């Protein structure tokens, strides 16, 4: 029996990460923690509260305070992680930087799994990866956060080195992938992630969007979807500064479930006006309340952002529930994910035929390419 034929269950994992098994997490900043926690208070969900990187230590204090309030005052008991976000922005710290003992201790104080406050792993920085993994293993109750330059997935030699390091240390890891756009739109990234997930230790994926669901189907232990565009990316540092993880012109977007994509609210409104009877625009989630999704754009910006993430998480949880059925095999989940990506492309093209504004996102094709390769390899075996 191959790994793809066996039930898609968690490997033997440390107790402190077991509650995260196959969870689709909501990644937010501290000011969003209360509404995000309300949405996350359901099966197979949870939170990642991220420190506002531009606020430095104050951002970390805010994140811890929000987590403490949720745990101790509101009794929030779903999986919860804290991300110090020291790997973002023009003043990001390197992978070799020491962990902050206070940050580690605060997570333990709340009974949380420890997510290391790692620095950024630059291209070729194998020593930085070793440093993070070894120090995380030494803590005994930690998930090693690896914020990676994308060459660690796209360069075959670097990817082979990374896989070997993960297999050798066997500490749970949380990946953050750096790219100015969607890293899964690039050739080979989806296939590389599947290879890394198969390396041995539990793998989490943070700061992601739709591909979080694909990573769960591939065997990721958990994956996090950001509430905003900035929290769905790790932006590279630009010449002269930047890279803080905040768009210069932020786009408020919502998930259209059948299209498997975050789509700008203005585009949704335009498309819905062209074909108001299309079932794509109908939703009964807590944000939409049976009102067409297109009407989210009529709220003020702050309210748009909150409603858009509530709608989007609900939509993705429904996709997750459909794909990750209990007892299903990894092969079945990957086949279903591939079929969903194919159907989503068709749906995009159907809408584009009437609006000319719904071109399918590239990541849908990239996942299909990767999954076709996996299927061929399985048939050869």
HELIX and SHEET records of a PDB file:
HELIX    1   1 UNK A   15  UNK A   18  1                                   4    
HELIX    2   2 UNK A   30  UNK A   32  5                                   3    
HELIX    3   3 UNK A   33  UNK A   40  1                                   8    
HELIX    4   4 UNK A   53  UNK A   55  5                                   3    
HELIX    5   5 UNK A   57  UNK A   68  1                                  12    
HELIX    6   6 UNK A   69  UNK A   73  3                                   5    
HELIX    7   7 UNK A  101  UNK A  109  1                                   9    
HELIX    8   8 UNK A  126  UNK A  139  1                                  14    
HELIX    9   9 UNK A  151  UNK A  154  1                                   4    
HELIX   10  10 UNK A  156  UNK A  169  1                                  14    
HELIX   11  11 UNK A  183  UNK A  185  5                                   3    
HELIX   12  12 UNK A  189  UNK A  197  1                                   9    
HELIX   13  13 UNK A  211  UNK A  217  1                                   7    
HELIX   14  14 UNK A  230  UNK A  232  5                                   3    
HELIX   15  15 UNK A  257  UNK A  259  5                                   3    
HELIX   16  16 UNK A  265  UNK A  274  1                                  10    
HELIX   17  17 UNK A  279  UNK A  281  5                                   3    
HELIX   18  18 UNK A  293  UNK A  298  5                                   6    
HELIX   19  19 UNK A  301  UNK A  323  1                                  23    
HELIX   20  20 UNK A  330  UNK A  355  1                                  26    
HELIX   21  21 UNK A  362  UNK A  380  1                                  19    
SHEET    1   A 8 UNK A  79  UNK A  83  0                                        
SHEET    2   A 8 UNK A  45  UNK A  50  1                                        
SHEET    3   A 8 UNK A  23  UNK A  29  1                                        
SHEET    4   A 8 UNK A 222  UNK A 226  1                                        
SHEET    5   A 8 UNK A 203  UNK A 208  1                                        
SHEET    6   A 8 UNK A 173  UNK A 177  1                                        
SHEET    7   A 8 UNK A 142  UNK A 148  1                                        
SHEET    8   A 8 UNK A 114  UNK A 115  1                                        
SHEET    1   B 8 UNK A  79  UNK A  83  0                                        
SHEET    2   B 8 UNK A  45  UNK A  50  1                                        
SHEET    3   B 8 UNK A  23  UNK A  29  1                                        
SHEET    4   B 8 UNK A 222  UNK A 226  1                                        
SHEET    5   B 8 UNK A 203  UNK A 208  1                                        
SHEET    6   B 8 UNK A 173  UNK A 177  1                                        
SHEET    7   B 8 UNK A 142  UNK A 148  1                                        
SHEET    8   B 8 UNK A 120  UNK A 121  1                                        
SHEET    1   C 2 UNK A 253  UNK A 256  0                                        
SHEET    2   C 2 UNK A 261  UNK A 264 -1                                        
END                                                                             
